[in-house]
Amino acid sequence: MLKERLATFWSDNFESIFAYTKMANHGIKGRVTDYNGNPITGANISVSGKGKPIRVRHEAGYYWRPLARDTYDITATKPGYYSLTRRNIQVNKSEATEVNFILISKSQVRRKQKIPH
């Protein structure tokens, strides 16, 4: 009985399930690193016009954010680093748009500045 019900459910909903899984590829994806290519976990990725930012949790600095097809400004931030905004990023319908960020450490910039005596 359960087997038949599942088969019916599958055939009744296959197209919508398939369309939903295709949507999982829409949006933005990328990596957040420092100037030396080291991953930055804990960075926040904010999207213009969207609510709460997402947090980069992957140990190699990768992130993914589902978004509808449109044009967005996308910002990466993390305390101790200068934020970076990538403007007019176009998200298309066919696949995720890659948006990588290289954040510069504020302490690294201070060390490189020459302080007069």
DRENLO-19882 format. One record per atom (N, C-alpha, C): atom name; residue number from 1; z, x, y. Coordinates in nm, 2 decimals. Layout:
N
@atom CA&seq NUM&pz Z&px X&py Y
...
//
This chain:
117
@atom N&seq 1&pz 0.00&px 0.08&py -0.12
@atom CA&seq 1&pz 0.00&px 0.00&py 0.00
@atom C&seq 1&pz 0.00&px 0.09&py 0.13
@atom N&seq 2&pz 0.09&px 0.18&py 0.13
@atom CA&seq 2&pz 0.10&px 0.27&py 0.25
@atom C&seq 2&pz -0.03&px 0.35&py 0.26
@atom N&seq 3&pz -0.09&px 0.40&py 0.16
@atom CA&seq 3&pz -0.21&px 0.47&py 0.16
@atom C&seq 3&pz -0.32&px 0.39&py 0.22
@atom N&seq 4&pz -0.33&px 0.27&py 0.19
@atom CA&seq 4&pz -0.44&px 0.18&py 0.24
@atom C&seq 4&pz -0.41&px 0.15&py 0.39
@atom N&seq 5&pz -0.29&px 0.13&py 0.43
@atom CA&seq 5&pz -0.25&px 0.11&py 0.57
@atom C&seq 5&pz -0.29&px 0.23&py 0.65
@atom N&seq 6&pz -0.26&px 0.35&py 0.60
@atom CA&seq 6&pz -0.29&px 0.47&py 0.68
@atom C&seq 6&pz -0.44&px 0.49&py 0.69
@atom N&seq 7&pz -0.51&px 0.46&py 0.58
@atom CA&seq 7&pz -0.66&px 0.47&py 0.59
@atom C&seq 7&pz -0.72&px 0.37&py 0.69
@atom N&seq 8&pz -0.66&px 0.25&py 0.70
@atom CA&seq 8&pz -0.71&px 0.15&py 0.79
@atom C&seq 8&pz -0.67&px 0.20&py 0.94
@atom N&seq 9&pz -0.55&px 0.25&py 0.95
@atom CA&seq 9&pz -0.51&px 0.30&py 1.08
@atom C&seq 9&pz -0.60&px 0.41&py 1.13
@atom N&seq 10&pz -0.63&px 0.50&py 1.04
@atom CA&seq 10&pz -0.72&px 0.61&py 1.07
@atom C&seq 10&pz -0.86&px 0.56&py 1.11
@atom N&seq 11&pz -0.92&px 0.48&py 1.04
@atom CA&seq 11&pz -1.05&px 0.43&py 1.07
@atom C&seq 11&pz -1.05&px 0.35&py 1.20
@atom N&seq 12&pz -0.95&px 0.27&py 1.22
@atom CA&seq 12&pz -0.94&px 0.19&py 1.35
@atom C&seq 12&pz -0.92&px 0.28&py 1.47
@atom N&seq 13&pz -0.86&px 0.39&py 1.46
@atom CA&seq 13&pz -0.82&px 0.47&py 1.57
@atom C&seq 13&pz -0.89&px 0.61&py 1.58
@atom N&seq 14&pz -0.98&px 0.64&py 1.49
@atom CA&seq 14&pz -1.04&px 0.77&py 1.48
@atom C&seq 14&pz -1.10&px 0.81&py 1.62
@atom N&seq 15&pz -1.18&px 0.73&py 1.68
@atom CA&seq 15&pz -1.25&px 0.76&py 1.80
@atom C&seq 15&pz -1.16&px 0.79&py 1.91
@atom N&seq 16&pz -1.05&px 0.71&py 1.93
@atom CA&seq 16&pz -0.96&px 0.74&py 2.04
@atom C&seq 16&pz -0.88&px 0.86&py 2.01
@atom N&seq 17&pz -0.84&px 0.89&py 1.89
@atom CA&seq 17&pz -0.77&px 1.01&py 1.85
@atom C&seq 17&pz -0.86&px 1.13&py 1.88
@atom N&seq 18&pz -0.98&px 1.12&py 1.84
@atom CA&seq 18&pz -1.07&px 1.24&py 1.86
@atom C&seq 18&pz -1.09&px 1.26&py 2.01
@atom N&seq 19&pz -1.11&px 1.16&py 2.09
@atom CA&seq 19&pz -1.12&px 1.17&py 2.24
@atom C&seq 19&pz -1.00&px 1.23&py 2.30
@atom N&seq 20&pz -0.88&px 1.19&py 2.25
@atom CA&seq 20&pz -0.76&px 1.25&py 2.30
@atom C&seq 20&pz -0.75&px 1.40&py 2.27
@atom N&seq 21&pz -0.78&px 1.44&py 2.15
@atom CA&seq 21&pz -0.77&px 1.58&py 2.12
@atom C&seq 21&pz -0.87&px 1.66&py 2.20
@atom N&seq 22&pz -0.99&px 1.61&py 2.23
@atom CA&seq 22&pz -1.08&px 1.68&py 2.31
@atom C&seq 22&pz -1.03&px 1.70&py 2.45
@atom N&seq 23&pz -0.95&px 1.60&py 2.50
@atom CA&seq 23&pz -0.89&px 1.62&py 2.63
@atom C&seq 23&pz -0.79&px 1.73&py 2.64
@atom N&seq 24&pz -0.74&px 1.77&py 2.53
@atom CA&seq 24&pz -0.64&px 1.88&py 2.53
@atom C&seq 24&pz -0.70&px 2.01&py 2.58
@atom N&seq 25&pz -0.83&px 2.02&py 2.58
@atom CA&seq 25&pz -0.89&px 2.14&py 2.63
@atom C&seq 25&pz -0.92&px 2.14&py 2.78
@atom N&seq 26&pz -0.89&px 2.03&py 2.84
@atom CA&seq 26&pz -0.92&px 2.02&py 2.99
@atom C&seq 26&pz -0.80&px 2.08&py 3.06
@atom N&seq 27&pz -0.82&px 2.13&py 3.18
@atom CA&seq 27&pz -0.71&px 2.19&py 3.26
@atom C&seq 27&pz -0.73&px 2.33&py 3.29
@atom N&seq 28&pz -0.62&px 2.40&py 3.30
@atom CA&seq 28&pz -0.62&px 2.54&py 3.33
@atom C&seq 28&pz -0.54&px 2.62&py 3.23
@atom N&seq 29&pz -0.58&px 2.75&py 3.21
@atom CA&seq 29&pz -0.51&px 2.84&py 3.12
@atom C&seq 29&pz -0.52&px 2.97&py 3.18
@atom N&seq 30&pz -0.43&px 3.06&py 3.14
@atom CA&seq 30&pz -0.44&px 3.20&py 3.20
@atom C&seq 30&pz -0.32&px 3.28&py 3.16
@atom N&seq 31&pz -0.31&px 3.39&py 3.24
@atom CA&seq 31&pz -0.20&px 3.48&py 3.21
@atom C&seq 31&pz -0.15&px 3.53&py 3.34
@atom N&seq 32&pz -0.02&px 3.56&py 3.35
@atom CA&seq 32&pz 0.05&px 3.61&py 3.46
@atom C&seq 32&pz 0.10&px 3.75&py 3.43
@atom N&seq 33&pz 0.06&px 3.85&py 3.51
@atom CA&seq 33&pz 0.10&px 3.99&py 3.48
@atom C&seq 33&pz 0.14&px 4.05&py 3.61
@atom N&seq 34&pz 0.20&px 4.17&py 3.60
@atom CA&seq 34&pz 0.23&px 4.25&py 3.72
@atom C&seq 34&pz 0.11&px 4.34&py 3.74
@atom N&seq 35&pz 0.12&px 4.43&py 3.84
@atom CA&seq 35&pz 0.02&px 4.52&py 3.88
@atom C&seq 35&pz -0.02&px 4.61&py 3.77
@atom N&seq 36&pz 0.07&px 4.64&py 3.68
@atom CA&seq 36&pz 0.05&px 4.74&py 3.57
@atom C&seq 36&pz 0.00&px 4.67&py 3.44
@atom N&seq 37&pz -0.02&px 4.53&py 3.45
@atom CA&seq 37&pz -0.06&px 4.46&py 3.33
@atom C&seq 37&pz 0.05&px 4.41&py 3.24
@atom N&seq 38&pz 0.17&px 4.43&py 3.28
@atom CA&seq 38&pz 0.29&px 4.38&py 3.20
@atom C&seq 38&pz 0.30&px 4.23&py 3.22
@atom N&seq 39&pz 0.33&px 4.16&py 3.11
@atom CA&seq 39&pz 0.34&px 4.01&py 3.13
@atom C&seq 39&pz 0.46&px 3.97&py 3.21
@atom N&seq 40&pz 0.45&px 3.86&py 3.28
@atom CA&seq 40&pz 0.56&px 3.81&py 3.36
@atom C&seq 40&pz 0.60&px 3.67&py 3.30
@atom N&seq 41&pz 0.71&px 3.67&py 3.23
@atom CA&seq 41&pz 0.75&px 3.54&py 3.18
@atom C&seq 41&pz 0.85&px 3.48&py 3.28
@atom N&seq 42&pz 0.86&px 3.35&py 3.28
@atom CA&seq 42&pz 0.95&px 3.28&py 3.38
@atom C&seq 42&pz 0.88&px 3.25&py 3.51
@atom N&seq 43&pz 0.76&px 3.29&py 3.53
@atom CA&seq 43&pz 0.69&px 3.26&py 3.65
@atom C&seq 43&pz 0.66&px 3.11&py 3.65
@atom N&seq 44&pz 0.65&px 3.05&py 3.77
@atom CA&seq 44&pz 0.61&px 2.91&py 3.79
@atom C&seq 44&pz 0.47&px 2.89&py 3.83
@atom N&seq 45&pz 0.40&px 2.80&py 3.77
@atom CA&seq 45&pz 0.26&px 2.77&py 3.81
@atom C&seq 45&pz 0.26&px 2.63&py 3.87
@atom N&seq 46&pz 0.23&px 2.62&py 4.00
@atom CA&seq 46&pz 0.22&px 2.49&py 4.07
@atom C&seq 46&pz 0.08&px 2.46&py 4.10
@atom N&seq 47&pz 0.05&px 2.33&py 4.10
@atom CA&seq 47&pz -0.08&px 2.28&py 4.12
@atom C&seq 47&pz -0.08&px 2.18&py 4.24
@atom N&seq 48&pz -0.16&px 2.20&py 4.34
@atom CA&seq 48&pz -0.16&px 2.11&py 4.45
@atom C&seq 48&pz -0.18&px 1.97&py 4.41
@atom N&seq 49&pz -0.10&px 1.88&py 4.47
@atom CA&seq 49&pz -0.11&px 1.74&py 4.45
@atom C&seq 49&pz -0.04&px 1.69&py 4.32
@atom N&seq 50&pz 0.01&px 1.79&py 4.24
@atom CA&seq 50&pz 0.08&px 1.75&py 4.12
@atom C&seq 50&pz 0.23&px 1.78&py 4.13
@atom N&seq 51&pz 0.31&px 1.71&py 4.05
@atom CA&seq 51&pz 0.45&px 1.72&py 4.06
@atom C&seq 51&pz 0.51&px 1.85&py 4.03
@atom N&seq 52&pz 0.60&px 1.85&py 3.93
@atom CA&seq 52&pz 0.68&px 1.96&py 3.89
@atom C&seq 52&pz 0.59&px 2.08&py 3.84
@atom N&seq 53&pz 0.62&px 2.20&py 3.88
@atom CA&seq 53&pz 0.54&px 2.32&py 3.82
@atom C&seq 53&pz 0.58&px 2.34&py 3.67
@atom N&seq 54&pz 0.49&px 2.41&py 3.61
@atom CA&seq 54&pz 0.52&px 2.45&py 3.47
@atom C&seq 54&pz 0.57&px 2.60&py 3.48
@atom N&seq 55&pz 0.65&px 2.63&py 3.37
@atom CA&seq 55&pz 0.70&px 2.77&py 3.37
@atom C&seq 55&pz 0.63&px 2.85&py 3.26
@atom N&seq 56&pz 0.60&px 2.97&py 3.29
@atom CA&seq 56&pz 0.54&px 3.06&py 3.19
@atom C&seq 56&pz 0.65&px 3.10&py 3.09
@atom N&seq 57&pz 0.63&px 3.06&py 2.96
@atom CA&seq 57&pz 0.73&px 3.09&py 2.86
@atom C&seq 57&pz 0.68&px 3.19&py 2.76
@atom N&seq 58&pz 0.55&px 3.20&py 2.74
@atom CA&seq 58&pz 0.50&px 3.29&py 2.64
@atom C&seq 58&pz 0.53&px 3.43&py 2.67
@atom N&seq 59&pz 0.57&px 3.51&py 2.57
@atom CA&seq 59&pz 0.62&px 3.65&py 2.59
@atom C&seq 59&pz 0.51&px 3.74&py 2.64
@atom N&seq 60&pz 0.38&px 3.70&py 2.62
@atom CA&seq 60&pz 0.27&px 3.78&py 2.68
@atom C&seq 60&pz 0.22&px 3.73&py 2.81
@atom N&seq 61&pz 0.29&px 3.63&py 2.87
@atom CA&seq 61&pz 0.26&px 3.58&py 3.00
@atom C&seq 61&pz 0.15&px 3.47&py 3.01
@atom N&seq 62&pz 0.12&px 3.41&py 2.89
@atom CA&seq 62&pz 0.01&px 3.31&py 2.89
@atom C&seq 62&pz 0.07&px 3.17&py 2.93
@atom N&seq 63&pz -0.01&px 3.09&py 2.99
@atom CA&seq 63&pz 0.03&px 2.95&py 3.02
@atom C&seq 63&pz -0.09&px 2.86&py 3.00
@atom N&seq 64&pz -0.07&px 2.73&py 2.99
@atom CA&seq 64&pz -0.17&px 2.63&py 2.98
@atom C&seq 64&pz -0.12&px 2.50&py 3.05
@atom N&seq 65&pz -0.20&px 2.44&py 3.13
@atom CA&seq 65&pz -0.16&px 2.32&py 3.20
@atom C&seq 65&pz -0.28&px 2.22&py 3.20
@atom N&seq 66&pz -0.25&px 2.10&py 3.13
@atom CA&seq 66&pz -0.36&px 2.00&py 3.13
@atom C&seq 66&pz -0.38&px 1.94&py 3.27
@atom N&seq 67&pz -0.51&px 1.92&py 3.31
@atom CA&seq 67&pz -0.54&px 1.86&py 3.44
@atom C&seq 67&pz -0.67&px 1.79&py 3.42
@atom N&seq 68&pz -0.69&px 1.69&py 3.51
@atom CA&seq 68&pz -0.81&px 1.61&py 3.51
@atom C&seq 68&pz -0.92&px 1.69&py 3.59
@atom N&seq 69&pz -1.04&px 1.65&py 3.57
@atom CA&seq 69&pz -1.15&px 1.72&py 3.64
@atom C&seq 69&pz -1.14&px 1.70&py 3.79
@atom N&seq 70&pz -1.13&px 1.81&py 3.86
@atom CA&seq 70&pz -1.11&px 1.80&py 4.01
@atom C&seq 70&pz -1.11&px 1.95&py 4.06
@atom N&seq 71&pz -1.08&px 1.96&py 4.19
@atom CA&seq 71&pz -1.06&px 2.09&py 4.25
@atom C&seq 71&pz -0.92&px 2.10&py 4.30
@atom N&seq 72&pz -0.85&px 2.22&py 4.27
@atom CA&seq 72&pz -0.71&px 2.23&py 4.29
@atom C&seq 72&pz -0.68&px 2.37&py 4.36
@atom N&seq 73&pz -0.57&px 2.38&py 4.43
@atom CA&seq 73&pz -0.51&px 2.51&py 4.47
@atom C&seq 73&pz -0.40&px 2.53&py 4.37
@atom N&seq 74&pz -0.39&px 2.65&py 4.31
@atom CA&seq 74&pz -0.29&px 2.68&py 4.21
@atom C&seq 74&pz -0.22&px 2.80&py 4.25
@atom N&seq 75&pz -0.08&px 2.79&py 4.24
@atom CA&seq 75&pz 0.01&px 2.90&py 4.29
@atom C&seq 75&pz 0.10&px 2.95&py 4.18
@atom N&seq 76&pz 0.11&px 3.08&py 4.17
@atom CA&seq 76&pz 0.21&px 3.14&py 4.08
@atom C&seq 76&pz 0.32&px 3.21&py 4.16
@atom N&seq 77&pz 0.44&px 3.18&py 4.12
@atom CA&seq 77&pz 0.56&px 3.23&py 4.19
@atom C&seq 77&pz 0.66&px 3.28&py 4.09
@atom N&seq 78&pz 0.74&px 3.38&py 4.14
@atom CA&seq 78&pz 0.86&px 3.42&py 4.06
@atom C&seq 78&pz 0.95&px 3.50&py 4.16
@atom N&seq 79&pz 1.08&px 3.47&py 4.16
@atom CA&seq 79&pz 1.17&px 3.55&py 4.25
@atom C&seq 79&pz 1.15&px 3.70&py 4.22
@atom N&seq 80&pz 1.14&px 3.77&py 4.34
@atom CA&seq 80&pz 1.13&px 3.92&py 4.33
@atom C&seq 80&pz 0.98&px 3.96&py 4.34
@atom N&seq 81&pz 0.89&px 3.86&py 4.34
@atom CA&seq 81&pz 0.74&px 3.89&py 4.35
@atom C&seq 81&pz 0.68&px 3.81&py 4.46
@atom N&seq 82&pz 0.58&px 3.87&py 4.52
@atom CA&seq 82&pz 0.50&px 3.79&py 4.61
@atom C&seq 82&pz 0.42&px 3.68&py 4.54
@atom N&seq 83&pz 0.42&px 3.56&py 4.60
@atom CA&seq 83&pz 0.35&px 3.45&py 4.54
@atom C&seq 83&pz 0.20&px 3.47&py 4.56
@atom N&seq 84&pz 0.12&px 3.41&py 4.48
@atom CA&seq 84&pz -0.03&px 3.42&py 4.49
@atom C&seq 84&pz -0.09&px 3.28&py 4.47
@atom N&seq 85&pz -0.17&px 3.24&py 4.56
@atom CA&seq 85&pz -0.24&px 3.11&py 4.55
@atom C&seq 85&pz -0.39&px 3.13&py 4.53
@atom N&seq 86&pz -0.44&px 3.07&py 4.43
@atom CA&seq 86&pz -0.59&px 3.07&py 4.41
@atom C&seq 86&pz -0.64&px 2.94&py 4.46
@atom N&seq 87&pz -0.73&px 2.94&py 4.55
@atom CA&seq 87&pz -0.78&px 2.81&py 4.62
@atom C&seq 87&pz -0.91&px 2.76&py 4.56
@atom N&seq 88&pz -0.92&px 2.63&py 4.57
@atom CA&seq 88&pz -1.05&px 2.57&py 4.53
@atom C&seq 88&pz -1.09&px 2.60&py 4.38
@atom N&seq 89&pz -1.00&px 2.59&py 4.29
@atom CA&seq 89&pz -1.03&px 2.61&py 4.15
@atom C&seq 89&pz -1.08&px 2.48&py 4.10
@atom N&seq 90&pz -1.20&px 2.49&py 4.04
@atom CA&seq 90&pz -1.27&px 2.37&py 3.99
@atom C&seq 90&pz -1.24&px 2.36&py 3.84
@atom N&seq 91&pz -1.18&px 2.25&py 3.80
@atom CA&seq 91&pz -1.15&px 2.22&py 3.66
@atom C&seq 91&pz -1.26&px 2.13&py 3.61
@atom N&seq 92&pz -1.33&px 2.17&py 3.51
@atom CA&seq 92&pz -1.44&px 2.08&py 3.46
@atom C&seq 92&pz -1.40&px 2.01&py 3.33
@atom N&seq 93&pz -1.49&px 1.93&py 3.28
@atom CA&seq 93&pz -1.45&px 1.84&py 3.17
@atom C&seq 93&pz -1.47&px 1.90&py 3.04
@atom N&seq 94&pz -1.55&px 2.01&py 3.03
@atom CA&seq 94&pz -1.58&px 2.06&py 2.89
@atom C&seq 94&pz -1.48&px 2.15&py 2.83
@atom N&seq 95&pz -1.41&px 2.24&py 2.91
@atom CA&seq 95&pz -1.31&px 2.33&py 2.86
@atom C&seq 95&pz -1.21&px 2.37&py 2.97
@atom N&seq 96&pz -1.11&px 2.44&py 2.93
@atom CA&seq 96&pz -1.01&px 2.48&py 3.03
@atom C&seq 96&pz -1.06&px 2.59&py 3.12
@atom N&seq 97&pz -1.03&px 2.59&py 3.24
@atom CA&seq 97&pz -1.07&px 2.69&py 3.34
@atom C&seq 97&pz -0.97&px 2.80&py 3.34
@atom N&seq 98&pz -1.01&px 2.92&py 3.32
@atom CA&seq 98&pz -0.92&px 3.04&py 3.32
@atom C&seq 98&pz -0.88&px 3.08&py 3.46
@atom N&seq 99&pz -0.75&px 3.09&py 3.48
@atom CA&seq 99&pz -0.70&px 3.13&py 3.61
@atom C&seq 99&pz -0.59&px 3.23&py 3.59
@atom N&seq 100&pz -0.62&px 3.36&py 3.61
@atom CA&seq 100&pz -0.52&px 3.46&py 3.58
@atom C&seq 100&pz -0.46&px 3.50&py 3.72
@atom N&seq 101&pz -0.33&px 3.55&py 3.71
@atom CA&seq 101&pz -0.26&px 3.59&py 3.83
@atom C&seq 101&pz -0.20&px 3.73&py 3.81
@atom N&seq 102&pz -0.21&px 3.82&py 3.91
@atom CA&seq 102&pz -0.15&px 3.95&py 3.91
@atom C&seq 102&pz -0.05&px 3.94&py 4.03
@atom N&seq 103&pz 0.08&px 3.94&py 4.00
@atom CA&seq 103&pz 0.18&px 3.93&py 4.10
@atom C&seq 103&pz 0.23&px 4.07&py 4.13
@atom N&seq 104&pz 0.26&px 4.10&py 4.26
@atom CA&seq 104&pz 0.31&px 4.23&py 4.30
@atom C&seq 104&pz 0.46&px 4.22&py 4.33
@atom N&seq 105&pz 0.53&px 4.31&py 4.27
@atom CA&seq 105&pz 0.68&px 4.32&py 4.28
@atom C&seq 105&pz 0.71&px 4.35&py 4.43
@atom N&seq 106&pz 0.81&px 4.28&py 4.49
@atom CA&seq 106&pz 0.85&px 4.31&py 4.62
@atom C&seq 106&pz 0.93&px 4.45&py 4.62
@atom N&seq 107&pz 1.00&px 4.48&py 4.52
@atom CA&seq 107&pz 1.07&px 4.61&py 4.51
@atom C&seq 107&pz 0.97&px 4.73&py 4.50
@atom N&seq 108&pz 0.86&px 4.70&py 4.43
@atom CA&seq 108&pz 0.76&px 4.81&py 4.42
@atom C&seq 108&pz 0.69&px 4.84&py 4.55
@atom N&seq 109&pz 0.67&px 4.74&py 4.63
@atom CA&seq 109&pz 0.61&px 4.76&py 4.77
@atom C&seq 109&pz 0.71&px 4.83&py 4.86
@atom N&seq 110&pz 0.84&px 4.79&py 4.85
@atom CA&seq 110&pz 0.94&px 4.86&py 4.93
@atom C&seq 110&pz 0.95&px 5.01&py 4.90
@atom N&seq 111&pz 0.94&px 5.04&py 4.77
@atom CA&seq 111&pz 0.95&px 5.18&py 4.73
@atom C&seq 111&pz 0.83&px 5.27&py 4.78
@atom N&seq 112&pz 0.71&px 5.20&py 4.79
@atom CA&seq 112&pz 0.59&px 5.27&py 4.84
@atom C&seq 112&pz 0.58&px 5.29&py 4.99
@atom N&seq 113&pz 0.66&px 5.21&py 5.06
@atom CA&seq 113&pz 0.66&px 5.21&py 5.21
@atom C&seq 113&pz 0.73&px 5.34&py 5.25
@atom N&seq 114&pz 0.68&px 5.40&py 5.36
@atom CA&seq 114&pz 0.75&px 5.52&py 5.41
@atom C&seq 114&pz 0.84&px 5.48&py 5.52
@atom N&seq 115&pz 0.96&px 5.52&py 5.51
@atom CA&seq 115&pz 1.06&px 5.48&py 5.61
@atom C&seq 115&pz 1.09&px 5.60&py 5.70
@atom N&seq 116&pz 1.06&px 5.58&py 5.83
@atom CA&seq 116&pz 1.08&px 5.69&py 5.93
@atom C&seq 116&pz 1.23&px 5.73&py 5.93
@atom N&seq 117&pz 1.26&px 5.86&py 5.95
@atom CA&seq 117&pz 1.39&px 5.91&py 5.96
@atom C&seq 117&pz 1.44&px 5.91&py 6.10
//
